Amino acid sequence: MLGVQAGCKPVADAFHSGKDVVPVDGVTRADSINCGTPRNWRKAVHGFPPNRKVSCRLSDAEIMKR
């Protein structure tokens, strides 16, 4: 399973830090995933299968290159 967030990335940040989600201002060009305070973030962070966890964070500039 792969989790991807860009710009506004509270779930990916929590995944990588091992801490709770810290609400952020949602600012990203990827408006479909622009959610600074996700409701079910624990399910998202802890829902990855054991030993098969991958999450990446992209900047808006990286999204616009593609």
FENNORPE-V708882 format. One record per residue. PSI is psi in radians with two decimals (* if undefined). OMEGA is omega in whole degrees, 0 to 359 (999 if undefined). NEAR is the number of other C-alpha atoms within 10 Angstrom. Layout:
[[PSI;OMEGA;NEAR] [PSI;OMEGA;NEAR]]
//
This chain:
[[2.47;181;9] [2.24;174;9] [2.36;180;15] [2.30;171;13] [2.66;183;21] [2.49;177;22] [-1.44;176;21] [1.80;192;26] [0.87;183;28] [-0.59;180;24] [-0.78;179;29] [-0.69;178;23] [-0.73;178;19] [-0.71;178;17] [-0.83;184;22] [-0.53;182;13] [-0.35;184;10] [0.22;181;11] [3.07;177;11] [2.79;175;14] [2.38;173;20] [2.03;180;13] [2.47;180;14] [2.84;172;13] [2.23;181;12] [1.78;179;17] [1.80;177;15] [2.70;176;20] [-0.30;179;16] [1.30;191;17] [-0.37;179;12] [-0.37;179;7] [0.37;182;16] [1.53;181;19] [1.78;183;20] [-0.36;179;19] [1.38;183;17] [2.43;183;17] [-0.75;186;9] [0.77;185;9] [-0.58;180;17] [-0.72;177;14] [-0.71;181;10] [-0.78;182;15] [-0.71;185;21] [0.01;184;12] [-0.03;179;11] [2.45;177;16] [2.50;178;9] [2.44;178;7] [0.20;178;6] [0.84;185;8] [2.14;176;14] [2.31;176;14] [2.42;178;16] [2.70;180;14] [2.33;179;18] [2.64;173;14] [2.85;176;15] [-0.64;179;16] [-0.69;179;12] [-0.64;177;11] [-0.76;184;13] [-0.36;177;9] [-0.45;188;6] [*;999;5]]
//
